[in-house]
Amino acid sequence: MGRRGKISGFKRWVVKIGSALLTDDGKGLDVAAISGWVDQMACLRKQGIEVILVSSGSVAAGMTRLGWSERPKAIHELQAAAAVGQMGLVQTYESHFQRHDMTTAQVLLTHADLSNRQRYLNARSALQALLGLGVVPVINENDTVVTDEIRFGDNDTLGALVANLVEADLLVILTDQQGLFTANPSVDSTARLVTESAASNPELEVMASGGVGRLGSGGMATKVKAAKLAARSGAHTVIVGGRENAVLSRLLDGEPLGTLLWPEQELLVARKQWLAGHLRTRGTLRLDAGAVRVLRQSGKSLLAVGVVEVQGRFIRGEMVSCVDEQGVEVARGLVNYNADEASRIIGKPSNQIESILGYIDEPELVNRDNLVLV
């Protein structure tokens, strides 16, 4: 199976739609185009694919409603435009997804949400819950509260960070260009479309250099950087023209549209390598012999019942070292409970966590997907 053929097996897609597409190059929300993309995403859902939508357009839509022809530079004016435009944008998505009896959820994020580990995990848990309920999350940057210091800067980066967050298989960046070209096709007649490449290819950034659109805050360079960021968690990226007829459905069928940028490692391998290289640990969990045997031989999650001691101060989501009764490190992973909570539930079966703590985040102390043997 070729790399394009693998797309049909990907079960979690992040679809990012740019401002120029959504607003028909600044003429207002292109409702007909939005309807078409929603129809395609509904088809993906019917084929068992989870879809997370990252949508630009709130600022551009607000500019149209306010009668502004140029994107403002002042942050408070961007915030005002976003507040106005977000209303119409979300209403449009909701009404068209409802035609397919699909429920949507608005999720607004800032860079601070994903750089703070606790908020990162909260966002991840919320998105996982929405997907489990069959809801389509519609994500945008929280432009009404951002400042220059915490802005993602462009929704291509946001799309990549969301792909990392939910461990997506595929990031699809729908843009007003056919894909990535070897040079700017508007000024170089020899420019040709790059159909496939490794996301780490250093030549891509040279090819992508160029201007930024009138409405958006990114360009092709931000899309290449987004693909590299998505590749860190093992996700593939397709940069493709959003105005192509049935573009999402054709990608699912393996049609060679746009530019496919692939990661060096598969999803799980990339994550395990990141965990193995995450050298700084915040605490230690001492395991009994049975838990050590289960981790080494069965590759299962670490349950609280197999832990005999908690050392150190750590919060949910931080890296902890798992050692045997002699203190020899066996594994390390991202813990689901803070040190105080972990101390209260160790030695107890998972079905008692809620009665002990008054709530339950996860049944495991460390999930096997967040655990690597050392």
PyMOL commands that set and color helices and strands:
alter all, ss='L'
color gray80, all
select helices_A, chain A and resi 3-9+19-22+31-46+58-66+75-98+111-115+117-132+155-166+203-208+220-231+247-252+267-277+289-298+304-306+339-345+350-357+368-370
alter helices_A, ss='H'
color red, helices_A
select strands_A, chain A and resi 12-17+50-55+104-109+136-141+170-175+196-198+236-241+259-262+283-287+307-312+319-323+329-334+371-373
alter strands_A, ss='S'
color yellow, strands_A
deselect
rebuild
show_as cartoon
